Amino acid sequence: MNFRTSWAGLALAAVIASSAQAQSADEQQVGAVVSAYKDAIERMDVSQTPALFWPDSAIFENGGVEGSFAYYLEHHLGPEFDDLAGFDFRDHEMKVEIDGDTAFVSETYTYHITFKDDAREAIERRGVATSVLRKRGDEWRFARYHSSARPLRRPA
């Protein structure tokens, strides 16, 4: 093996390693955005969540088209929090796949909701979410968010 062959091999290895590190950094950034949204829901403080979504985002939930995140926040999510005493995610798992400036995220979880009105029974559901995040400039944000849930199936 001559010097040129060795140098070319090292250069190729450096490019591959650099690419893997960049993708890993993107995966970390995407994971942080998704986690920030989940954490805001659990805190029931969604005041900072609009910064996680692009203005042209689209929200889909349980078979319905909710519109942009701004609309969803004003007409759906925000008003719902007025009635809640607690919202907890459990058994949360997230998978992130990066393809250029697009990230695909799948989540599975269980959530538990309690109400300020003690007469209302708590809700526990198994949920899934699929998100598409887009990178514009150096920033990742949600472009599409789709979630659905169903009652937990208890062992017989």
Protein Blocks (a to p, Z undefined) as FASTA:
>chain_A
ZZklmmmmmmmmmmmmmmmmmmmmmmmmmmmmmmmmmmmmmnopaklmmmmpcfkbccde
ehiaebjfklmmmmmmmmmmmmpcbdcdehiacddddehjaccdddddddddddfblmbc
cdddddddddddddehjbccdfbdcdddddddddZZ
